[in-house]
Every structure is written in structure tokens, then in C-alpha cells.
Amino acid sequence: MKRVAVLISGRGSNLSALIAAQDDSYRIVLVISNVEDVAGLDKAQAAGIATHVIPHNGKSREAFDGEMDVALLTAQPDIVVLAGFMRILSDGFVRGWEGKLINIHPSLLPAYKGTRVHERVIAAGEALSGASVHFVVPELDAGPVIARATVPVRPDDTPQMLADRVLEVELKLYPEALKLLAADKVALKNGLTIFKE
Ligand code: GAR
């Protein structure tokens, strides 16, 4: 069984889905938030999971990431999952967890990296959007994709309506992707996602 740490910044919808989907392949042992008093921390505590708040304010990226590394060292996770974690990570941190660090992003990567995704998708007149789970590499949202799910973009969509529709598929996609990694069915090799079965 793989030990998993989850990094959050907010309400923790993806975290809840990952908690609910725990099976023989993985167990969440630690939740770290860079923001105090967020709903995601309550959800972790309600599930009996250890939590840790590491505020990022007034710290260099490297100092903040160093504090996370210390907290992670104690929990000894096999996999670190970013679930609505809204901080850019330093190259050193990302390299240290290479192949064990995954993220979910609310677009069909490699399209629409970064922020304000749904607004940009609608403005561009896209017919499809979705969510992607990917290995994290130093370049933002550029890591090799493990799994994607699509949703339609409707003509009368607001960014919030589209965000809600994408989130619905995220909650199914992320646990499935994590289980693939936890079961060693997928790995990062030479900058590529390799499926073993
Ligand atoms: C999710 O839609 C996730 O894909 C997105 O933030 C939301 C977090 O929701 N993540 C990013 O945009 C990362 N760049 P949650 O905190 O309720 O799981």
C-alpha cells in the first residue's frame, strides 16, 4: 500500500474524492495546506488524516518548499498529490519528487495551462474542455499526461458553469489516475508517461 501526501490550498473537493476512493493501493497519511482555515483541512481532519499548515506568505519559494520537504520527510509518502494546490513549486522540490508528484489541471493539457482556464476556453469558442492528471515537471502544467477526461462546452456556459462541469469529471478521474500510479501501472520515464499494462 502506497503512502500518499496531498497538498491543498482550498475547499478540497478533489481531496474528498481521493479520501473516499482509498483502497488497498493507497492510504492518505498527510494533508498539507499553504492556507489556514480552508475547508479542505476540515475534510482531512474529519477523515482522521494528519494535517499541517505551512503559510507561504513572506517566504521565498525555496524556503517554503524546504518547509514542505521537512513535513513530507516525517510522513514518508511514496506519492505526493497536488489537489487544488495554487502555488508554483521550485525546480529543486519538483526534481526531488520526480515521478512521484502528480497534479490535476482543469483543461485538456497541453492546451490552456495556467490560470483563468475556463474564461479562456469559452472566449476561444472551444467545443470541448476537460481535466488532465499529469506528472509534475519544473515547467508549469507541462508534465506528461497520465489521464484526461473531456466535457462539452455549451454555448451559454459561464466560466463557473464550465468549472463545475469539469470538476465533476475531475472527481472521478483523479482517484483512477492515482490508483494507476499507486499500483505501479504507470511511471514517468525519460520525460514520458509509460503504461506498464
Ligand atoms: C480544481 O478544478 C483543480 O483542477 C484546479 O483547482 C480546482 C481545485 O478544486 N486546479 C488548478 O487550477 C491547478 N492549477 P478543489 O480544491 O476543490 O479540489
Residues whose N, C-alpha, C, O or C-beta is under 5 A from the ligand:
A	BS01	GAR	G10 R11 G12 S13 N14 L15 A83 G84 F85 I104 H105 P106 G114
